[in-house]
Amino acid sequence: MTDVYLTGQLVCRDSDEVAIVVQHLDRHVTLTRAEPGCVSFSVTPTGDPLVWQVDEHFSDPDAFRLHQDRVAGSIWGRATAGIERRYTIVGL
């Protein structure tokens, strides 16, 4: 199987969206890293206070899709749904 890599940015419009990310990020990272097939997962601040760098590595497309499905219905997914994502995915 092919590993799947997602890289890009989570781009907040304002400090309210930043507060949403900060409020929910630790739990989101913990849950994601515990998923079967998650090789690595990080969401880190950049030099721009509104932008977060996102880097994900999953062992195969099925694990990545399961992650995406879980996130869509999670507290993180609902709370951050309106925040812009600029992602590139390789391996699907």
C-alpha positions in Angstrom: 0.0 0.0 0.0 1.0 3.6 -0.5 1.6 6.0 2.4 -0.5 9.1 2.4 0.9 12.5 3.2 -1.1 15.7 3.8 0.8 19.0 4.1 -0.4 22.6 4.2 -1.9 25.3 6.3 -4.9 26.0 8.4 -5.6 29.7 7.9 -7.6 31.6 10.5 -9.3 34.9 9.5 -9.1 36.5 12.9 -8.3 36.0 16.6 -11.7 34.3 17.2 -10.8 31.5 14.8 -7.4 31.3 16.5 -9.1 30.8 19.8 -11.2 28.0 18.4 -8.0 26.2 17.2 -6.3 26.7 20.5 -9.3 25.5 22.4 -9.6 22.2 20.5 -6.2 21.4 19.1 -4.6 19.3 21.9 -7.5 16.9 22.0 -7.6 16.7 18.2 -3.9 15.9 18.1 -4.2 13.3 20.8 -7.1 11.5 19.2 -5.5 11.6 15.7 -2.1 10.2 16.9 -4.0 7.3 18.5 -5.7 6.3 15.3 -4.6 3.0 13.6 -2.3 3.9 10.7 -1.3 7.3 11.9 2.5 7.5 11.4 2.8 11.1 12.4 0.6 14.2 12.9 1.4 17.7 13.8 -0.3 21.1 13.7 2.1 23.9 14.7 2.0 27.7 14.7 4.0 29.5 12.0 5.5 33.0 12.1 2.0 34.3 11.2 -0.3 34.2 14.2 -3.2 33.3 12.0 -1.6 30.4 10.2 -0.9 26.8 11.4 1.3 24.3 9.6 -0.4 20.9 9.2 1.6 17.8 8.4 0.1 14.3 8.4 1.4 10.9 7.5 -0.8 7.8 7.4 0.3 4.3 6.5 -2.2 3.8 3.7 -5.3 5.4 2.0 -7.8 3.4 4.2 -6.3 4.8 7.4 -6.3 8.3 6.0 -9.9 8.0 4.9 -10.9 6.7 8.3 -9.2 9.7 9.9 -11.0 12.1 7.6 -14.3 10.4 8.4 -13.7 10.6 12.1 -12.6 14.2 12.0 -15.7 15.3 10.0 -18.0 14.2 12.8 -15.7 15.3 15.7 -15.9 18.3 17.9 -12.8 19.6 16.2 -14.3 19.1 12.8 -17.5 20.9 13.7 -15.7 23.7 15.5 -13.2 24.4 12.8 -15.4 23.7 9.7 -15.4 27.4 8.7 -11.6 27.8 8.9 -9.8 27.8 5.6 -7.6 24.8 4.7 -4.8 24.9 2.1 -3.8 21.3 1.8 -1.9 19.1 -0.6 -2.4 15.3 -0.4 0.0 12.8 -1.9 -0.7 9.1 -2.0 -4.4 8.8 -2.7 
